[in-house]
Amino acid sequence: MIYFLKKFSLILLTFILVFTLLSGVVLAQEKVIKIGTLFPLTGSCALAGSRCKAAVETAVEVINNAHPECDVPLAAQEGILGGYKIVLVHADHQGKPDIAKTEAERLFNQEKVYAIVGCYNSACTNPASFVAERQGKIFMCGCSSSAALTERGLKYFFRMAPTDKTESIEFCDVMEWMNEVKGTNLHTIGIIYENTEFGKHAADEGKLAAAEAGFEVIADVPFSPGATNMNSEVQTLKAKNPDVVFGACLGGDYTLWVRTMKQMDWLPKMCLNYCTGYQDPVIAQQLGDDGNYFMGGTGYSPEFADLMPAVAAVENIYKTKIGPSVPFDSDSIQEAVATFILAQAIEKAGTLDYDKVSETLYANEWDSPLSMGGKVAFVPGGQNAKAMSMMTQLQGGEYKRVYPPELATHDIIFPMIPWNQR
């Protein structure tokens, strides 16, 4: 009997201790804000998706904990709203729009996340952000560049990066400048693009900008993303032989395109790329000399350190999450910006009420040391009116600033050096 009582008492004590511990966990969790991330963690864009995920993790690390070495908003405190900490729930859309929609629904309905940061691929951002809009919840988009995303009149969608429209205009500005200053005699354009939301809108914007500037588009070349062969597409470009090519090729598709051009021993005089594999420092490293002399719009690279000094300390944290040799790139840093801006808006609004946070996002100009220009401000539709990039050219494996002239550190190497002369 005494043995039974002792055993019962031990079981009871254990139950009380477990209950107390669980109660403590529940109480602790009351000051948690769950944020979902939705990126391509598998598939042809997995490298870029992994970096975007790590960038959001970096921003959350700085927001949740005191990091006085980082000269960014919220770094000096711990958490927001008097101690709330952000907890991330990650999801993989695999680069597929239907999965992006399903995963967005799962994040909101089952995981009960407050907001989503994503999706890298514009084709996936489109349906996923509609899920958020229907539920009256916030979707923070870092780098998806389709101009159409911020032309839908959504209330809860916010995008940090420049759009394909602004980049297309910039591409034509570069061509005009080259003709006027360098006497390059550029007239014709070819456009190669993935047959998705991102690619088709980039091509449409490229055609509009070209027509406005008086250039002729002589090659319109779509391809299926994740292709294993681009011989016919490159052969079409080679046959048309445009002076300049606008490229909208993400991840591994960009690598395949570049290597196929080498295989066919063809290059245009100049190649200008949207937010594509060109901006990916890992792909640039993999391509080596084959990646040199291509150009594109760039929101950040390590060569911008003098323009964006606050990045360094945050980038040190980022490298602990993605790898010591992988810096921020134009896309991943925008996802960090999206996370910081959301946290700043929640803090300023003093509430998690969606309407008040949305109104606060629109009503303020936000300090953003990780953004070129240092500010973020939204216009109706959710586009960041302060979004900026500049033209770079890969020279010696580094992103050299080449346009506009007042910010350039290097001259454009023109025309692109042929394959057999490298």
TIGU-338179 format. One record per residue (C-alpha): x, y, z; residue number from 1; chain; residue in one letter. Coordinates in Angstrom, 3 decimals, m for minus. Example, Ala and Ser with C-alpha at 12.3 -4.5 7.8 and 13.67 -1.06 7.14 Angstrom:
BEGIN
> 12.300,m4.500,7.800,1,A,A
> 13.670,m1.060,7.140,2,A,S
//
This chain:
BEGIN
> 0.000,0.000,0.000,1,A,M
> 2.805,2.407,0.935,2,A,I
> 4.567,1.510,m2.329,3,A,Y
> 1.359,2.239,m4.268,4,A,F
> 0.923,5.618,m2.575,5,A,L
> 4.533,6.570,m3.294,6,A,K
> 4.156,5.550,m6.936,7,A,K
> 0.851,7.444,m7.242,8,A,F
> 2.409,10.529,m5.651,9,A,S
> 5.326,10.347,m8.091,10,A,L
> 2.962,10.073,m11.054,11,A,I
> 0.873,12.973,m9.742,12,A,L
> 3.949,15.102,m9.198,13,A,L
> 5.170,14.309,m12.699,14,A,T
> 1.772,15.246,m14.125,15,A,F
> 1.790,18.565,m12.245,16,A,I
> 5.299,19.361,m13.449,17,A,L
> 4.440,18.520,m17.064,18,A,V
> 1.226,20.558,m16.864,19,A,F
> 3.129,23.505,m15.398,20,A,T
> 5.765,23.323,m18.102,21,A,L
> 3.157,23.086,m20.846,22,A,L
> 1.253,26.004,m19.376,23,A,S
> 4.432,28.007,m19.402,24,A,G
> 4.988,27.169,m23.063,25,A,V
> 1.454,28.243,m23.903,26,A,V
> 1.913,31.513,m22.023,27,A,L
> 5.236,32.112,m23.736,28,A,A
> 3.670,31.471,m27.116,29,A,Q
> 1.110,34.182,m26.551,30,A,E
> 3.742,36.753,m27.525,31,A,K
> 4.609,35.126,m30.836,32,A,V
> 3.830,36.367,m34.350,33,A,I
> 3.968,33.580,m36.918,34,A,K
> 5.126,34.641,m40.369,35,A,I
> 5.114,32.308,m43.349,36,A,G
> 7.771,32.234,m46.037,37,A,T
> 6.942,30.870,m49.472,38,A,L
> 9.878,30.312,m51.835,39,A,F
> 11.130,27.749,m54.384,40,A,P
> 13.205,25.487,m52.139,41,A,L
> 13.314,22.719,m54.751,42,A,T
> 13.347,22.880,m58.537,43,A,G
> 15.342,25.024,m60.967,44,A,S
> 15.233,28.115,m58.722,45,A,C
> 16.066,26.343,m55.454,46,A,A
> 19.372,28.170,m54.960,47,A,L
> 17.667,31.543,m55.180,48,A,A
> 14.782,30.371,m52.988,49,A,G
> 17.151,29.133,m50.295,50,A,S
> 18.900,32.497,m50.203,51,A,R
> 15.581,34.337,m49.966,52,A,C
> 14.578,32.086,m47.057,53,A,K
> 17.908,32.758,m45.325,54,A,A
> 17.435,36.501,m45.855,55,A,A
> 14.093,36.447,m44.046,56,A,V
> 15.665,34.380,m41.256,57,A,E
> 18.382,37.025,m41.000,58,A,T
> 15.890,39.867,m40.682,59,A,A
> 13.989,37.954,m37.995,60,A,V
> 17.223,37.300,m36.086,61,A,E
> 17.883,41.057,m36.015,62,A,V
> 14.282,41.922,m35.111,63,A,I
> 13.953,39.352,m32.319,64,A,N
> 17.296,40.044,m30.643,65,A,N
> 19.360,43.108,m29.846,66,A,A
> 22.004,43.629,m32.536,67,A,H
> 23.545,47.039,m31.831,68,A,P
> 26.217,46.378,m34.464,69,A,E
> 23.498,46.577,m37.167,70,A,C
> 22.521,50.087,m38.243,71,A,D
> 18.967,49.182,m39.232,72,A,V
> 15.575,49.927,m37.652,73,A,P
> 14.558,47.639,m34.732,74,A,L
> 18.095,46.248,m34.309,75,A,A
> 18.630,47.919,m30.933,76,A,A
> 15.596,46.291,m29.279,77,A,Q
> 14.350,42.755,m28.739,78,A,E
> 11.138,41.976,m30.556,79,A,G
> 8.238,44.282,m31.405,80,A,I
> 5.049,45.393,m29.696,81,A,L
> 6.643,45.202,m26.266,82,A,G
> 8.364,41.845,m26.648,83,A,G
> 6.580,39.902,m29.361,84,A,Y
> 8.958,37.600,m31.243,85,A,K
> 8.557,36.484,m34.836,86,A,I
> 8.510,32.736,m35.539,87,A,V
> 8.884,31.612,m39.142,88,A,L
> 7.011,28.806,m40.875,89,A,V
> 8.665,27.857,m44.172,90,A,H
> 6.950,26.456,m47.256,91,A,A
> 8.176,25.345,m50.686,92,A,D
> 6.162,26.181,m53.807,93,A,H
> 8.651,24.387,m56.116,94,A,Q
> 8.241,27.126,m58.724,95,A,G
> 4.684,25.921,m59.450,96,A,K
> 1.748,28.371,m59.231,97,A,P
> m0.807,25.752,m58.192,98,A,D
> 1.393,24.604,m55.319,99,A,I
> 2.017,28.232,m54.329,100,A,A
> m1.738,28.759,m53.991,101,A,K
> m2.201,25.560,m51.979,102,A,T
> 0.727,26.324,m49.691,103,A,E
> m0.501,29.874,m49.085,104,A,A
> m3.864,28.467,m48.038,105,A,E
> m2.151,25.957,m45.749,106,A,R
> 0.029,28.625,m44.147,107,A,L
> m2.951,30.836,m43.384,108,A,F
> m5.585,28.223,m42.559,109,A,N
> m3.588,25.489,m40.807,110,A,Q
> m0.363,27.119,m39.635,111,A,E
> m2.249,30.314,m38.700,112,A,K
> 0.501,32.621,m39.894,113,A,V
> m0.101,36.344,m39.616,114,A,Y
> 1.426,37.215,m43.001,115,A,A
> 3.461,35.688,m45.820,116,A,I
> 6.762,36.859,m47.291,117,A,V
> 7.466,35.581,m50.827,118,A,G
> 7.490,34.212,m53.526,119,A,C
> 10.495,35.022,m55.788,120,A,Y
> 8.685,33.702,m58.907,121,A,N
> 6.060,36.213,m60.083,122,A,S
> 3.995,33.329,m61.454,123,A,A
> 3.722,31.971,m57.907,124,A,C
> 3.340,35.335,m56.178,125,A,T
> 0.218,36.065,m58.231,126,A,N
> m2.064,33.243,m56.961,127,A,P
> m0.526,33.144,m53.466,128,A,A
> m1.122,36.845,m52.895,129,A,S
> m4.736,36.509,m54.042,130,A,F
> m5.183,33.990,m51.219,131,A,V
> m3.951,36.616,m48.760,132,A,A
> m6.139,39.316,m50.270,133,A,E
> m9.306,37.208,m50.063,134,A,R
> m8.613,36.598,m46.373,135,A,Q
> m7.745,40.225,m45.681,136,A,G
> m4.195,39.310,m44.686,137,A,K
> m0.865,40.851,m45.598,138,A,I
> 1.475,39.588,m48.290,139,A,F
> 4.980,41.095,m48.413,140,A,M
> 6.716,40.581,m51.747,141,A,C
> 10.424,41.206,m51.898,142,A,G
> 11.617,40.630,m55.433,143,A,C
> 8.900,39.309,m57.793,144,A,S
> 9.162,41.832,m60.614,145,A,S
> 6.065,41.476,m62.807,146,A,S
> 4.603,44.971,m63.086,147,A,A
> 1.118,43.458,m63.211,148,A,A
> 1.356,42.386,m59.560,149,A,L
> 0.980,45.961,m58.345,150,A,T
> m1.623,46.872,m60.959,151,A,E
> m4.373,44.657,m59.499,152,A,R
> m5.680,47.166,m56.970,153,A,G
> m4.998,44.901,m53.992,154,A,L
> m5.146,46.337,m50.475,155,A,K
> m2.863,43.955,m48.589,156,A,Y
> m0.090,43.360,m51.145,157,A,F
> 3.238,45.207,m50.912,158,A,F
> 6.269,44.839,m53.212,159,A,R
> 9.798,46.172,m52.519,160,A,M
> 11.708,45.728,m55.808,161,A,A
> 11.654,47.601,m59.122,162,A,P
> 9.375,46.153,m61.785,163,A,T
> 9.991,44.788,m65.258,164,A,D
> 8.448,47.995,m66.562,165,A,K
> 11.043,50.223,m64.919,166,A,T
> 13.850,47.862,m65.918,167,A,E
> 12.662,47.791,m69.549,168,A,S
> 12.752,51.579,m69.658,169,A,I
> 16.216,51.512,m68.106,170,A,E
> 17.416,49.019,m70.725,171,A,F
> 16.311,51.350,m73.505,172,A,C
> 17.883,54.312,m71.697,173,A,D
> 21.208,52.441,m71.713,174,A,V
> 20.871,51.714,m75.428,175,A,M
> 20.088,55.357,m76.204,176,A,E
> 23.015,56.516,m74.077,177,A,W
> 25.360,54.076,m75.789,178,A,M
> 24.247,55.324,m79.205,179,A,N
> 24.611,58.983,m78.251,180,A,E
> 27.853,58.802,m76.260,181,A,V
> 29.621,55.756,m77.674,182,A,K
> 28.268,55.765,m81.241,183,A,G
> 27.264,52.103,m80.988,184,A,T
> 24.486,52.188,m83.592,185,A,N
> 22.130,49.845,m81.695,186,A,L
> 18.749,49.407,m83.393,187,A,H
> 17.296,45.901,m82.984,188,A,T
> 16.251,43.849,m79.966,189,A,I
> 15.532,40.182,m79.338,190,A,G
> 13.643,39.073,m76.230,191,A,I
> 14.002,35.593,m74.725,192,A,I
> 11.732,34.798,m71.794,193,A,Y
> 10.206,31.978,m69.788,194,A,E
> 6.584,31.324,m70.654,195,A,N
> 5.243,32.351,m67.232,196,A,T
> 3.687,35.350,m65.491,197,A,E
> 7.142,36.841,m65.006,198,A,F
> 8.498,36.143,m68.464,199,A,G
> 5.467,37.156,m70.488,200,A,K
> 5.045,40.440,m68.633,201,A,H
> 8.759,41.191,m68.916,202,A,A
> 8.533,40.610,m72.674,203,A,A
> 5.441,42.802,m72.979,204,A,D
> 7.100,45.617,m71.051,205,A,E
> 10.254,45.231,m73.125,206,A,G
> 8.250,45.601,m76.339,207,A,K
> 6.434,48.686,m75.042,208,A,L
> 9.653,50.365,m73.922,209,A,A
> 11.373,49.505,m77.199,210,A,A
> 8.525,50.978,m79.260,211,A,A
> 8.510,54.144,m77.160,212,A,E
> 12.266,54.566,m77.626,213,A,A
> 12.186,53.808,m81.349,214,A,G
> 13.915,50.406,m81.292,215,A,F
> 12.684,47.394,m83.285,216,A,E
> 11.989,44.023,m81.649,217,A,V
> 12.896,41.436,m84.290,218,A,I
> 12.912,38.249,m82.172,219,A,A
> 10.270,37.111,m79.684,220,A,D
> 11.440,33.823,m78.138,221,A,V
> 9.521,32.141,m75.289,222,A,P
> 10.650,28.901,m73.661,223,A,F
> 9.309,26.483,m71.058,224,A,S
> 10.903,26.989,m67.626,225,A,P
> 12.968,24.061,m66.431,226,A,G
> 13.908,23.213,m70.009,227,A,A
> 16.650,20.662,m70.617,228,A,T
> 17.440,21.943,m74.089,229,A,N
> 17.359,25.490,m75.527,230,A,M
> 18.943,24.794,m78.903,231,A,N
> 15.952,25.900,m80.958,232,A,S
> 15.466,29.101,m78.951,233,A,E
> 19.107,30.122,m79.279,234,A,V
> 19.096,29.152,m82.956,235,A,Q
> 16.154,31.516,m83.466,236,A,T
> 18.060,34.355,m81.797,237,A,L
> 21.167,33.594,m83.821,238,A,K
> 19.228,33.572,m87.094,239,A,A
> 17.585,36.927,m86.314,240,A,K
> 20.889,38.310,m84.933,241,A,N
> 19.521,41.292,m82.929,242,A,P
> 21.958,43.947,m81.709,243,A,D
> 20.723,43.558,m78.137,244,A,V
> 18.958,40.758,m76.272,245,A,V
> 16.671,41.291,m73.278,246,A,F
> 16.699,38.142,m71.131,247,A,G
> 14.095,36.941,m68.646,248,A,A
> 15.561,33.580,m67.624,249,A,C
> 15.612,32.463,m63.992,250,A,L
> 17.933,30.094,m62.162,251,A,G
> 19.159,27.086,m64.070,252,A,G
> 17.420,28.287,m67.242,253,A,D
> 19.819,31.221,m67.378,254,A,Y
> 22.820,28.920,m67.068,255,A,T
> 21.491,26.676,m69.839,256,A,L
> 20.825,29.663,m72.099,257,A,W
> 24.335,31.088,m71.663,258,A,V
> 26.006,27.720,m72.241,259,A,R
> 23.847,27.043,m75.303,260,A,T
> 24.909,30.369,m76.818,261,A,M
> 28.524,29.352,m76.269,262,A,K
> 27.877,25.971,m77.837,263,A,Q
> 26.420,27.699,m80.905,264,A,M
> 29.209,30.303,m80.895,265,A,D
> 26.874,33.287,m80.928,266,A,W
> 26.455,36.453,m78.856,267,A,L
> 24.617,39.710,m79.434,268,A,P
> 26.543,42.968,m79.103,269,A,K
> 24.904,43.518,m75.715,270,A,M
> 22.736,41.420,m73.413,271,A,C
> 20.527,43.033,m70.738,272,A,L
> 18.823,40.865,m68.131,273,A,N
> 15.826,41.342,m65.877,274,A,Y
> 15.832,39.977,m62.304,275,A,C
> 17.188,36.679,m63.506,276,A,T
> 19.953,34.174,m63.112,277,A,G
> 22.277,37.026,m64.063,278,A,Y
> 21.828,38.537,m60.601,279,A,Q
> 22.627,35.264,m58.854,280,A,D
> 26.226,35.381,m57.538,281,A,P
> 26.342,31.591,m57.220,282,A,V
> 25.358,31.140,m60.872,283,A,I
> 27.864,33.820,m61.878,284,A,A
> 30.523,31.854,m60.026,285,A,Q
> 29.463,28.602,m61.653,286,A,Q
> 29.565,30.122,m65.137,287,A,L
> 32.990,31.639,m64.574,288,A,G
> 34.274,33.485,m67.629,289,A,D
> 31.219,32.374,m69.614,290,A,D
> 29.111,34.734,m67.485,291,A,G
> 31.257,37.792,m68.159,292,A,N
> 30.063,40.815,m70.188,293,A,Y
> 26.363,40.108,m69.622,294,A,F
> 24.515,43.037,m68.030,295,A,M
> 21.409,43.630,m65.958,296,A,G
> 19.557,45.705,m63.415,297,A,G
> 20.992,45.160,m59.935,298,A,T
> 19.642,46.300,m56.564,299,A,G
> 22.595,45.080,m54.547,300,A,Y
> 25.951,43.360,m54.926,301,A,S
> 29.048,43.417,m52.706,302,A,P
> 30.525,46.005,m55.081,303,A,E
> 27.890,48.463,m53.794,304,A,F
> 29.379,48.523,m50.284,305,A,A
> 30.301,52.204,m50.494,306,A,D
> 26.726,53.120,m51.425,307,A,L
> 25.043,50.895,m48.802,308,A,M
> 27.358,50.707,m45.760,309,A,P
> 24.674,49.357,m43.398,310,A,A
> 24.470,46.086,m45.324,311,A,V
> 27.791,44.680,m44.085,312,A,A
> 26.817,43.892,m40.489,313,A,A
> 23.495,42.349,m41.522,314,A,V
> 25.218,40.383,m44.272,315,A,E
> 27.560,38.872,m41.678,316,A,N
> 24.512,37.349,m39.957,317,A,I
> 23.097,36.242,m43.307,318,A,Y
> 26.278,34.322,m44.107,319,A,K
> 25.906,32.276,m40.928,320,A,T
> 22.604,31.009,m42.308,321,A,K
> 23.444,30.438,m45.982,322,A,I
> 27.219,29.965,m46.067,323,A,G
> 30.321,32.114,m45.539,324,A,P
> 31.009,32.596,m49.248,325,A,S
> 27.473,33.609,m50.306,326,A,V
> 26.694,37.346,m50.126,327,A,P
> 23.321,39.016,m50.375,328,A,F
> 22.134,39.441,m53.953,329,A,D
> 19.499,41.709,m55.498,330,A,S
> 16.692,39.261,m54.802,331,A,D
> 17.501,37.936,m51.338,332,A,S
> 18.157,41.365,m49.852,333,A,I
> 14.702,42.517,m50.974,334,A,Q
> 13.120,39.710,m48.949,335,A,E
> 15.011,40.920,m45.876,336,A,A
> 13.738,44.441,m46.593,337,A,V
> 10.159,43.142,m46.864,338,A,A
> 10.451,41.526,m43.432,339,A,T
> 11.958,44.600,m41.798,340,A,F
> 9.300,46.897,m43.267,341,A,I
> 6.464,44.652,m42.068,342,A,L
> 7.921,44.580,m38.554,343,A,A
> 8.369,48.365,m38.543,344,A,Q
> 4.759,48.847,m39.623,345,A,A
> 3.429,46.532,m36.899,346,A,I
> 5.520,48.354,m34.325,347,A,E
> 4.371,51.786,m35.498,348,A,K
> 0.714,50.748,m35.759,349,A,A
> 0.899,49.347,m32.222,350,A,G
> m1.389,46.505,m33.185,351,A,T
> m1.717,43.388,m35.317,352,A,L
> m4.995,44.593,m36.810,353,A,D
> m4.618,44.003,m40.545,354,A,Y
> m6.382,47.139,m41.702,355,A,D
> m4.393,49.380,m39.374,356,A,K
> m1.085,47.775,m40.355,357,A,V
> m1.968,48.108,m44.059,358,A,S
> m2.930,51.758,m43.561,359,A,E
> 0.304,52.335,m41.660,360,A,T
> 2.362,50.800,m44.456,361,A,L
> 0.808,53.225,m46.937,362,A,Y
> 0.877,56.277,m44.698,363,A,A
> 4.616,56.376,m43.995,364,A,N
> 7.975,56.630,m45.683,365,A,E
> 10.159,53.953,m44.123,366,A,W
> 13.853,54.034,m43.363,367,A,D
> 15.458,51.120,m45.187,368,A,S
> 19.276,51.060,m45.073,369,A,P
> 19.275,47.758,m46.977,370,A,L
> 17.579,49.421,m49.969,371,A,S
> 19.376,51.442,m52.601,372,A,M
> 18.313,55.007,m51.833,373,A,G
> 17.592,54.143,m48.203,374,A,G
> 13.800,54.571,m48.247,375,A,K
> 10.620,52.588,m48.920,376,A,V
> 7.262,54.221,m49.667,377,A,A
> 4.182,52.568,m51.154,378,A,F
> 1.714,53.869,m53.731,379,A,V
> m1.775,52.436,m54.375,380,A,P
> m1.471,48.844,m55.535,381,A,G
> 1.458,48.232,m53.212,382,A,G
> 4.467,49.200,m55.330,383,A,Q
> 7.469,50.712,m53.566,384,A,N
> 7.834,54.084,m55.275,385,A,A
> 11.393,54.403,m53.944,386,A,K
> 12.602,51.145,m55.537,387,A,A
> 15.915,51.595,m57.314,388,A,M
> 18.516,49.565,m59.177,389,A,S
> 21.451,50.313,m61.424,390,A,M
> 22.995,48.652,m64.425,391,A,M
> 25.924,46.359,m63.803,392,A,T
> 28.104,44.271,m66.060,393,A,Q
> 29.893,41.116,m65.012,394,A,L
> 33.579,41.765,m65.528,395,A,Q
> 36.071,39.310,m64.088,396,A,G
> 33.210,37.639,m62.221,397,A,G
> 32.271,40.841,m60.367,398,A,E
> 29.232,43.074,m60.800,399,A,Y
> 30.745,46.355,m61.973,400,A,K
> 28.618,49.504,m61.858,401,A,R
> 28.331,50.805,m65.424,402,A,V
> 25.162,52.966,m65.604,403,A,Y
> 24.014,55.660,m64.862,404,A,P
> 27.265,57.532,m65.540,405,A,P
> 27.223,59.428,m62.233,406,A,E
> 27.271,56.158,m60.259,407,A,L
> 29.429,54.121,m62.641,408,A,A
> 32.806,52.788,m61.535,409,A,T
> 33.659,51.046,m64.816,410,A,H
> 33.054,51.462,m68.550,411,A,D
> 30.777,49.052,m70.376,412,A,I
> 32.786,46.476,m72.294,413,A,I
> 31.193,46.650,m75.740,414,A,F
> 30.568,44.656,m77.779,415,A,P
> 30.506,41.464,m75.734,416,A,M
> 33.800,39.637,m76.270,417,A,I
> 33.231,36.620,m78.556,418,A,P
> 33.546,33.150,m77.087,419,A,W
> 36.607,32.228,m79.100,420,A,N
> 38.490,35.344,m77.974,421,A,Q
> 38.162,34.837,m74.233,422,A,R
//
